Amino acid sequence: MKTTIDVPDDLLHRAKVFAAERQTTLKDLVIAGLDQVLQSASASGHREEALARLKRGFHLGGSALGRQEAHGRR
């Protein structure tokens, strides 16, 4: 699949030089980098931790509003 991303000029230049030095393409470099980041994130448990927080919910204080209160009716 093709996509377009906006990369700062300096970073793009450094990435192109890095890829050329290793006789690979920018595309392969980006794929390898994304894969590494995603594997690292799933290995560290961040995803499971985030899902657990979502399931617990967030208590922001106050009390729950009833239907009438939520709609501003009295």
C-alpha positions as CSV (number, residue, x, y, z in Angstrom):
1,M,0.0,0.0,0.0
2,K,1.3,3.4,-0.8
3,T,1.1,6.3,1.7
4,T,2.5,9.8,2.0
5,I,4.2,11.1,5.1
6,D,5.8,14.5,5.9
7,V,9.4,14.0,7.1
8,P,11.7,16.9,8.1
9,D,14.3,17.5,5.3
10,D,17.3,16.8,7.6
11,L,15.9,13.5,8.8
12,L,15.1,12.4,5.2
13,H,18.6,13.3,4.0
14,R,20.2,11.3,6.9
15,A,17.9,8.4,6.2
16,K,18.8,8.3,2.5
17,V,22.5,8.4,3.3
18,F,22.1,5.7,5.9
19,A,20.2,3.5,3.4
20,A,22.7,4.1,0.7
21,E,25.6,3.2,3.0
22,R,23.9,-0.1,3.7
23,Q,22.9,-0.7,0.1
24,T,19.2,-0.8,0.8
25,T,16.3,1.3,-0.1
26,L,14.6,4.0,1.9
27,K,11.4,1.9,1.7
28,D,13.1,-1.1,3.3
29,L,14.6,1.1,6.0
30,V,11.2,2.6,6.9
31,I,9.6,-0.9,7.0
32,A,12.4,-2.2,9.2
33,G,12.1,0.7,11.5
34,L,8.3,0.6,11.8
35,D,8.5,-3.2,12.4
36,Q,11.1,-2.7,15.2
37,V,9.1,0.0,16.9
38,L,5.9,-2.1,16.8
39,Q,7.6,-5.3,18.1
40,S,9.3,-3.4,20.9
41,A,6.0,-1.8,21.9
42,S,4.1,-5.0,22.0
43,A,7.0,-6.8,23.9
44,S,7.0,-4.1,26.6
45,G,3.3,-4.6,27.4
46,H,2.3,-1.0,26.7
47,R,-0.7,-2.2,24.6
48,E,-2.0,-4.5,27.4
49,E,-1.4,-1.8,30.0
50,A,-3.4,0.8,27.9
51,L,-6.2,-1.7,27.3
52,A,-6.4,-2.4,31.0
53,R,-6.7,1.3,31.8
54,L,-9.5,1.7,29.3
55,K,-11.4,-1.2,30.8
56,R,-11.1,0.2,34.3
57,G,-12.2,3.6,33.1
58,F,-11.2,7.0,34.4
59,H,-12.6,8.6,37.6
60,L,-12.5,12.3,37.0
61,G,-14.3,13.2,40.2
62,G,-17.8,14.4,40.8
63,S,-20.9,12.2,40.6
64,A,-22.7,10.6,37.6
65,L,-25.4,12.7,36.1
66,G,-28.9,11.3,35.6
67,R,-30.6,11.5,32.2
68,Q,-32.6,14.6,33.2
69,E,-29.5,16.4,34.6
70,A,-27.4,15.5,31.5
71,H,-30.0,17.1,29.3
72,G,-30.4,20.2,31.5
73,R,-33.9,19.4,32.5
74,R,-35.2,19.9,36.0
